[in-house]
Amino acid sequence: MTPKSINTETAFVEFKDRLGSSKLPHEDLALNHHLLFGYYNQNEMNGTGGLEIYGKSGLIRSVSVDESLRGKQWGTKITLHLIDTAKENHLTDLYLLTETAKDFFLKMGFRIISRAEASEDVKKSAEFSHVCPDSAVCMHLNLNPKC
């Protein structure tokens, strides 16, 4: 699996198409506002992931894996790459909203929180304010745990 930044309009269209086929929101994504990644196997995009940065907080978006590769650790590798990217950008907290992958993200170290507990900047994001339904579970990962 090779992560590549989505930085061309052609790759961005493919990225959004993959999200659409996975029934994930993509209408509010912008090529120049988000850190978007395609995850490739032999030049074919088989996974997606994104990170929005709000001050010292990040919002994980758009994690998807082709059905044929599910159960083969792609989701784990994508999530770890996004966590590493957040750390490289000196973020202290990561948030996400999910309707289907709560158990997966719990195994990755995230914990369930109420939306009210998210950072103010993240709460103002399109994802939190109107893209993702209220039924989605809000999750948090502290990137600077106290010893």
N, C-alpha and C positions, 0 to 999 in steps of 0.2 A: 504494500500500500504506500503510495506516494502522495503527500499533500501538496497541492499547488494553490497559490493565491488566485482568486477569481479577479482578474484585472482587465479583461477585454469584454466588449459587448457580446461577442459570440459565446464565450464561456459563461457569462452572466445569464444569457437566455437559456443555455443548457442547465445551469444551476436551478433557475426558477422552474423550468419544465420538470426537473427531477422532484422538486418540492411539491409541485402540483400533483404529480403522480403518486406521491406519498401522502397526499391530503394534508400538507403542512402549509401554513400561511406564508405568502411571499409577496403579496401586493404592496406592502410598505417598504420592502427592501430597496436599497439604492446602492449602486456600484461604488460610489465614492464616499459613502457614509458608514459602511459596515466592513469588518474584516471577514471576508467570505473565503471559504476553502472548498475546493473539490478534491476528493480523495480518489486516486486513480490506480488502476491495475492494468498494465499494458496499454496505456494511452486511452483507456475508457473510464469515464467518471462513474464510479460505483458507490460513492458516498458523498455527503455534503455536511458542512458545519459552518456556523458563523458566530461572531462575537461582536456585540455592540459595546462601546466603551462610554461610560458616564462617570467622569471624575475618576475616583479610585475603585469604582464598581464596574462589573461587566455583566452582560446579559447573554447567555448562551442561546443561540437560535439555530433552527434549521438542521438539526442533526437527523440525518436519514442514511439508510443503508439499503442497497438493492436487496430484494427478497432472497435472491439466490445466494447471498453472502451472509445472511443473518445466522447467528450462532457460531460465527467464525472469528469473533473478537474484533470485528470492524468497528462496532459501536464503541467499544472500550478504547480502542486506539484513537478514534476520532475525538472522543471526550478528553482523553489524556493530552492529545495535541492542543485542544482548545484551552485546557487548564494551563499547560506550559506556555501558550501564547499569552494568556492573561498574566501569568507571573512575569514574563519577559516585558510586559507593558506596565509592570509595577502595580497591578491591581491588588486590592486587599480582599475583595468579596466578589463572588460569582452568584448570579441568580439565574433561574430558568422557570418557565411555565410548561407543564406537560399535562396532557390528557391520557396518554397511553404508556408512558415509560417511567412512572414513579418508582417501581421496584428496581429497575435498572439503575437509575440515578442514586437511589439509596445505597446500592452496592458500591457506587463510585464515591461515596462519602458525603453526598449532599444530605441535608435534612429538610424536613417539611416545615414551612413557616406560613404564617398568614401573609397575605399581600401587604397588609399594613406595616409589617416588619421590614419590608424591602427599603433600600435607600431611596431618598426623595427623588433623586435624578432618575433612577430606574423606574419608579412608579409613574413618572411623566412620559415614559417611552410609549410609542405607538403599540408595541406588543402588550404592555400592561394596561394601557388606557382603553384600547378599543379593538385590537386585532385578536387577541386570545380571549376566549370566553371565560366568564366568572367561574365556570365549573373546573377550569384547569387548576392543577395543584401547583402551588408556588414552592420553590425549593431554593436552598442557600448552601454555599460552600465557603467557609472562611479560609482564605489563602495565607493568612498570617496567624496560625493558632498560637495561643499563649502557652508557654511551657510550664 
